[in-house]
Amino acid sequence: MSLDPIERWAERRSVRMPRSPGPLAPWIWNPRWIPGFVLAQVAILLVFAEKSPGTFEGVPGGFGALLSVAAAIVCGPIAGALVSLVGCLVFVPLVTDFERGSQFSVFLWLIASVGSGVIAGRLRRANADRTSAIARERLAGNRLHRLQAVTEVLARATNPEDVATATVTAAIEALGADVGGLTMRAADDPGVLRVLVGSALDEPADTGWRQHATDRPAPGPEIVRTGRPIFIETRDELLARFPIVRKVERGPARFGGFAGVPVALGTEVLGALSLGFHRDHMVPPEERGLLLSIAHQAAIALDRIRSTDDERRARATAEHAEDRLRKLQAVSDAANAASGLDELVDRVLPVVRDAVLADGTSFLLVSDDGRDLRLKGRVGLAEAESEVVAIPLGAGASGRIAATGRPLVIGEMTPEDVISPALRERRSYVGVPVRVGGRVVGVLHASSRTPDAFHDEDADFLQSIADSLAATIDRTRLFDQRDRMATALERALLPMSLPHVPGFEIATMYRPSRFGDEVGGDFYDVFGDGKVWYLAIGDVCGKGPEAAAIMGMTRIALRSLAREDDTRPLPEVLELLNGFLLESELMGDRFCTVCVVRLTFSDEGTAVNACLGGHPPPLVIRADGSLDVVGKPGSLLGLFEDISLYEAHAELGRGDAIALFTDGLTELSVEHPDEGEAMLRSALVAAAGEEAAGIIKTVERTLLDPRGELRDDAALVVAKRL
């Protein structure tokens, strides 16, 4: 931009003034007053010529001393001494004749010669100090006034260009520079400097300098890189340090002195303020400080504008996000109020149309065979006579979305984009896939009669709505699956038959509780192959269809997790089962106890590894009639993410057996919970020599038959090594 008034003012300031006298002139010579003091001295002495010196003694000398001191004050100390010396030379031969009494007058002249210089020196020094203090005060006041003026102008600036103009103008006026400029780091690329104001640049010749890199070998970029000011006095020094300056010079004007300071806020360098002189010029220290102050004020103003812009953008973004969130919440409320998919579509589509400011919206579902899209619902689109029943995947805009799984924004629709006749009158389109479990199950799209009505952010927002609907659709699907699963699990609560485990006898017992008609949650399982087999038993809290469904689900999940990797530690198996239960919507506030035992066959014997998830530990019945407990108590499953589980080890020899049971078998009474376990131990020891089925019968006769109706379901699994 042009700064013609500033440049004209700088040219007037650059006119050379007459040379001022040297600093010693006031101390040596004042041609206007010295002759007068000399003549006055001589006139006074002539009055006393041919008089008796004894009569007047030191009077002439006293007058001479006064005149000498006056000359020293007015004309300077050396001039005062000169007047006193002239008087002495005249007085001694003219008045004293070297008679008695003349010594006193001569002494006074000597004192006057010395004293006049000392007094005048003191007075001149005090006057010089006072003048210097006044000059400094005026300079400080002038600087303060300039800074206040700059601050007021910068406070009214609303953009970086206004700040740069005010800053460069003030700097040129303050330092009498010929040209000036302010560069600033680009907001999108800190490695690029953008010239906000440059009075030496002339478009279009200097287009390459309007924006340049910080690594360019020029004064401004170096100031920004280093954060240090640069002051150069002569042209030779400037060109030696920055030869590239020649490319900026235009016309006859040539740069001499240079002054540049960083525009910084703390340690952050925002840019550089540069001044150039068309003459050799060294900026004095006080003006350097003023330039730094102006640059600092500019940095504060630029930061204020930057903060204001950031705040304005942040506020606009927040308001936009709040509006979108409010609309998304309206969609979610409409979806949650729906009891089925058809009602969901009818409730949601009008809200979606208003949310994206569209003329119409549609929702299409992928067919069961996955080959095409079927219209599920629409709003704002008239039904055409030749309505398309199915849209093949990959055909038209919606078909491409279903095939690729990516959103699509069309500013001007073409015949290739339109399959449904209802969209023929529409100009613009936005559509997104609806995914359930990572699979595209449908397409949600909006259309408008106006071209370029939608943008990428509309696609993002519509995708958020689609994701929300997908969660609702998935939840409905999971509910249906859960009902079907519960029905299936009710039919398969327990194994229909037991597998043959090589080298073992397996026997089981299950007694349901007779309190109420609801199905319980106890389960057991035996599975495996080869040399690795599993025994499992568990108990789900509560009764009813939910408990039964959870029981069946837990049994199946445990079997799957255990057989997935026979080398996986049993605590890890139950941790995975716990995670599965936590994710299940069936659990609610229920929990589950599980005991799992892995039997590993080898030539040396059978290794037993057991892990307890809140379940009673299994009991090992030795062939000699002794009894061992296998396992360390662990956490309940289905309540907490962080659980503690442990794995115990034992060996089964020939004739040894292991028994897994639920607490319904041992809970004889609430008041005496330990009695049932003691009775179970006694029954197992008593049946140590029997087969697995015999052990089961002994336990039934001892614990179950006398009790009649059980308080809870009871299950028992016995595996005996042959």
Buried (B, 14 or more C-beta within 10 A) or exposed (E): BEBEEBBEBBEEEBEEEEEEEEEEEBBEBBEEBBEBBBEBBBEBBEEBEEEEBEEBBBBBBBBBBBBBBBBBBBBBBBBBBBBBBBBBEBBBEBBBEEEEBBBBBBEBBBBBBEBBBEBBBEEBEEEEEEEEEEEEEEEEEEBEEBBEEBBEBBEEBEEBBBBBBBBBBBBBBBBBBBBBBBBBBEEEEEEBBBBBBBBBBEEEEBEEBBEBEBEBEBBBBBBBBEBEBBBBBBBEBBBEBBEEBEEBEEEEEBBBBBBBBBBBBEEEBBBBBBBBBBEBBBBEEEBBEBBBBBBBBBBBBBBBBBEEEEEEEEEEEEEEEEEBEEBBEBBBEBBEEBEEBEBBBBBBBEBBBBBBEBBBBBBBBBEEEEEBBBBBBBBBBEEEEEEBEBBBBEBBBBBBBBBEEEBBBBBEBEEEBBBBBBBEEBBBBBBBBBBBEEEBBBBBBBBBEBEEBBEEEBBEBBBBBBBBBBEBBBBBBBEEEBEEBBEEBBEEBBBEEBEEBEEBBBBBBBBBBEEEEBBBBBBBBBBBEEEBBBBBBBBBBBBBBBBBBBBBBBBBBBBEBBBEEBEBBBBBBBBBBBBBBEEBEBBEEBBBBBBBBBBBBEEEBBBBBBBBBBBBBBBBBBBEEEBBBBBBEBBBBBBEEEBEBBBBEBEBEEBBBBBBBBBBBBBBEEEEEEEBBEBBBBBBBBBBEBBBBBBBBBBBEBBBEEBEEBBBBBBBBBBBBE
